[in-house]
């Protein structure tokens, strides 16, 4: 058990909680603030959600991939 992967703690639980928080926030905004919004405003909300989740996921994929290869 001298494998270095076992000695580095995983942050996956933190990542899941952060993502679930963003999903909850997006749903709350959709069904409260954006309830009677036009399709263009709903598209803006969806775009903001996608960018706020996709970019950090790609960065974490890079960082965690480097951690696993070392």
C-alpha positions as semicolon CSV with decimal commas, in nm:
position;residue;x (nm);y (nm);z (nm)
1;X;0,000;0,000;0,000
2;X;0,283;0,241;-0,074
3;X;0,095;0,364;-0,378
4;X;0,095;0,748;-0,381
5;X;-0,269;0,759;-0,497
6;X;-0,386;0,617;-0,164
7;X;-0,200;0,885;0,031
8;X;-0,367;1,177;-0,148
9;X;-0,718;1,258;-0,027
10;X;-0,990;1,277;-0,290
11;X;-1,201;1,587;-0,328
12;X;-1,478;1,419;-0,526
13;X;-1,730;1,463;-0,244
14;X;-1,663;1,838;-0,240
15;X;-1,700;1,854;-0,620
16;X;-2,035;1,673;-0,608
17;X;-2,167;1,902;-0,336
18;X;-2,062;2,214;-0,527
19;X;-2,227;2,084;-0,845
20;X;-2,546;1,994;-0,660
21;X;-2,548;2,343;-0,509
22;X;-2,525;2,497;-0,857
23;X;-2,805;2,275;-0,985
24;X;-3,022;2,370;-0,688
25;X;-2,950;2,739;-0,744
26;X;-3,033;2,713;-1,115
27;X;-3,362;2,537;-1,043
28;X;-3,456;2,787;-0,773
29;X;-3,384;3,077;-1,006
30;X;-3,576;2,912;-1,289
31;X;-3,892;2,859;-1,085
32;X;-3,884;3,185;-0,888
33;X;-3,710;3,477;-1,058
34;X;-3,741;3,348;-1,416
35;X;-4,095;3,207;-1,384
36;X;-4,259;3,430;-1,644
37;X;-3,944;3,504;-1,841
38;X;-3,916;3,505;-2,217
39;X;-3,738;3,231;-2,407
40;X;-3,438;3,457;-2,457
41;X;-3,395;3,515;-2,082
42;X;-3,437;3,142;-2,015
43;X;-3,168;3,073;-2,273
44;X;-2,942;3,322;-2,092
45;X;-3,000;3,137;-1,765
46;X;-2,920;2,803;-1,930
47;X;-2,606;2,946;-2,088
48;X;-2,487;3,088;-1,755
49;X;-2,548;2,749;-1,590
50;X;-2,359;2,561;-1,860
51;X;-2,060;2,795;-1,845
52;X;-2,052;2,797;-1,465
53;X;-2,045;2,418;-1,451
54;X;-1,864;2,310;-1,767
55;X;-1,555;2,529;-1,732
56;X;-1,477;2,428;-1,371
57;X;-1,541;2,062;-1,453
58;X;-1,289;2,077;-1,738
59;X;-1,034;2,248;-1,512
60;X;-1,088;1,988;-1,237
61;X;-1,059;1,710;-1,494
62;X;-0,718;1,845;-1,594
63;X;-0,599;1,889;-1,233
64;X;-0,723;1,551;-1,111
65;X;-0,587;1,380;-1,421
66;X;-0,242;1,525;-1,353
67;X;-0,269;1,419;-0,989
68;X;-0,351;1,063;-1,086
69;X;-0,068;1,036;-1,338
70;X;0,192;1,157;-1,088
